[in-house]
Amino acid sequence: MSNDTEMKEKEYASEDVYDKDLLDQLLQNEDIDAFREEFLSMHNYEQSEYFEDTDDENRQKIFQFLSPQEVADFFDHLDIDDEDYEELFEKINANYASHILEEMSYDNAVDILNELTKPKVASLLTLMNKEDANEIKALLHYEEDTAGGIMTTEYLSLKSTTPVKEALMHVKEQAPNAETIYVIFAINEDDQLVGVLSLRDLITAENDAYIEDVMSERVISVDVATDQEDVAQTMRDYDFIAVPVVDYQNHLLGIITIDDILDVMDEEASEDYSRLAGVSDIDSTNDSVIKTATKRLPWLIILTFLGMITATILGSFEDTLAKVALLAAFIPIISGMSGNSGTQSLAVSVRNISTGDIDEQSKFKVALREAGSGFLSGIVCSIILIIIIIAIYRQPLLAVIVGGSLTCAMTVGTLVGSMIPLLMNKLKIDPAVASGPFITTINDIVSMLIYFGLATSFMSYLT
């Protein structure tokens, strides 16, 4: 969540972790003055942490002891589960809640309102100041995971024809409500984005100059419908602290600041990690057993059916296993190593796609490199395994079959692990859904076919 500009000095003043027991005691004793002095001396982040940790009774007292502005300051940092916002706002007086949202950064207020029911949102907007309500309504129209959904309309902008000496006065007027004061955007008479300059550029410019004389006309912007992952990529590539958001006619609609992009990156990383683990999203510590199981069941059911294919393959090679029972001892090694190598390759491939480090020309090269890596790794592991099998079981042919199967399985495993995400990305499907369990199960099927196919071919020599 973003920090209000006016709180900057305070944000760097706090060094010690807050004393929860002391704050609890002050609330229980209803010592308003002492609580306010202690609580308001804390960093806004620490205030939000305490609010999240304390119980409902103490939360109600906090609302009694603090003004909506003071609550809004730490609500900008609040990080609770999305589904908990509805319950939280049900326990806050509607007028008080509307004033909190008015005082928050518009983008953060919108994030909260997106988690509330439509009747609740309508009620809160009605109680708000008309100007604030209109700004928030405009942002609510955009999809959550797009540039429009995470942008704020609290930014510094100046007409390109404004004299520098007047511009400084305008900046001073706009600064208290701006998300950031370090980047200033220049617009023309039609509110179209035409330039950008830093606060330093403005301060060091000659007083008789105009904004168009000191601004840079080469502006990197993002479309309002751009996916938030692509926005994060742009800001990372250009090292921006803020990026402008425009519509198809290049009208400046808002900005996205680096603190919001950090939240996006954290959200996307958690989402990708959960998909790689084969669950719908990261489980909350507050989730019930039923809710947790419900999130995980879809993938597990799919994997159960895929696992039946592996079982069917093993069943079809029942005669081979009956003749050489020792073959069963090496099933976990071959399937496990194939799955492990495939998962490693999957992680590399998904990362390359998400960071934009891969293109059409390099896809074949990446797949070939991964397959080559799997082959070399398989050779090394196979040699070690062959030596161990010969030393323990005195069966050179069995050792060669197991080693050969392992090499083939690891080669195919890395190839599958790298190609499936690329294929899904080509089909406009999130490559992260090519989860680790899915790749592992596919590789189990392939590795068993290779292993028992090879063993069956040499069965006459084995027996």
Disulfide bonds with the S-S distance in Angstrom:
none
